[in-house]
């Protein structure tokens, strides 16, 4: 019997590593997607120590095409995805709202919302067809309130929450 596959996008040393280990302990093979193997090394080692299959795949969460490509590579190498976790996040940069540049705003939108949308769009049609699968977007309380000191973080998490709720309202009825 093949093991189910969990994909973690943004698999660094903190939450990404903890999630990778947790899903490996639950019997999942784990695909780690990030910008560098170095950034995913501890999470990959945690999976391999548990004894399940773990692989690294390259993608830049600010580039939706690389997300789609990485997910296609995961499916080709490991099989259909049962769990997708989008855990990518940018810097936790302090600034005042009027100090935000348009470039910074676009970067956080691309990372938090467009990247998450690309990931969901790549797996959701198959999950719907199979009536099986889960998508999780890693967030924070910043998704519920603005911030005078970290507005970029709050803006990104607000957008991610809106995406999550929109996908849920439309597709949760499909199982």
N, C-alpha and C positions, 0 to 999 in steps of 0.2 A: 504494500500500500504506500502511495506517495504521501509525503507530508504536505500540509497546506503551506502557502507562501505568504509571508508578511514583508511588505516593502516599507522602508523608513527613508523618507527624503529629509535630509538634514540630520545625519547620524553622527554627531560629534561626541565629545567626552561626557557630557552631562546627561540630559534627558534621553537623547538618542541612544547612548550606550545602555542606559537602564532599560529602555524599551526593547532594545535588541536582545538583551539577556533574558528579560521577562518572557518575550514571545518564543525564544529558543527553548526556555525551560518548559513552556507549554506545548512543545513539540512542533513548532513551526520552523521551516527553513526560512532564512532571513536574507533579504536583499537590501543592501545599504547603498543609498544614492547620495552623492555629495560632490563638491568641487574637487576634493583631493582624497586620495587613498590615505594620506597621512592623517587627515582630519577624522577619518572613519576607522583608523587602525585599532583603537581600543575597543570600539563596538564590535568590530569584526573578530578580534581576539576573544571577546566575551562570548560570542556566538559559538566559535569553534571550541572553546573550553567546555561548553555544555555538551557538544558532540553532535549538533545539528549542522546542516549545510548552510554556509554563509558565503555571500559573494558581494564584491564591491562593483558598482557601476558609476561611471562619470555622468554628471549633469550639473548645470548651473541653474539654480532655481529662478534666476532672473531671465532665463532664456527658455521659453516654453517648448521650443523645438527639441532642445536637449533633454528636457523632461520626458517628452513623448518618445524620443528615441531610446532613452534609458529604460523606460517601462517596457517598450517592445523587446528590448534585449533581455530583460528579466523574464518575460513570458517565454521567449524562445529558449532560454537556458534553464529556467527553473519551473516553468508551468504557470497556469493561471493564478492570478493574485486574489487571495481571500481577504487580506487586510492591507489597507494603505494608510500610512501615517505620514502626514505632512508636518514636519517639525522644523522647517527652515525658518531662520530669523536673522535679521540684520543686527547691526550694532545697536546698543542701548545708549544712544547719544543724547546727552543733555543739551537743550537749546530752548529758546523762547519761540513761540509759534511764528512770529514775524521774521525770525532768523532763518527759517526753512527756505532752502532754494527750491526752484522748480525741479531741478535735477534730483535732489534728495527725495522730493515727494514722489516723483516718477519711479525712482529706485525702490522705495518702500512699497509702492503699489505693485510694481512688477514682482517683487519678491514675495510679498504676503498674499496677494490676491491672484495675479495672473499665473504665477507658478503653481499655486494650489489648484486653480481652475484647470490648468493643463494636466496636472496629475489626475484629478477627478475625471476629466473628460476622457483620459486614456484608459481608465479602468471601469468606469460606471456602466457603459453599454453592455459589457460582458457580465458584470455583476447583476444587472437587471435581467438579462437573458437567462442566467443561471439561477436567479432568485436567491442569490447567496453573495455575501460580502459586506465588508464594513469599511468606511472611510472616517478617519479621525484627523481633525486639524488641531494641532497644538496651539493653544492660545493662552490668554492671561486675563486677569481682571481689567486690564487696560482696554479690553474689548467693550467694556460697559461704561467707561467714563473717560473723559478727556484728561489731558495732563498739561499743566503749565510748564513743566520742566522736561518732559519727554514726549512731546506731541507726535513726533514721527512714529514712535512705537505704538501709541494709542491709535493713531490714524490707520496704521497697518492692521492692527488687531480688530478695529471696528470693521474694516473692509472684509477681513477674513471671516468674521462672524456673520456678516450679511451674506457672503457667498455660502457659508455653511447652512444658514437658515433657508436660503433660496433653494439650494439643492435638496435639502430635507423636505421642504414643503412640496416639491414636485415629484421626488423619486422615492421617498420612504414608503409610499403606498405599494410599491412594487416588491417589497420584501427587503 
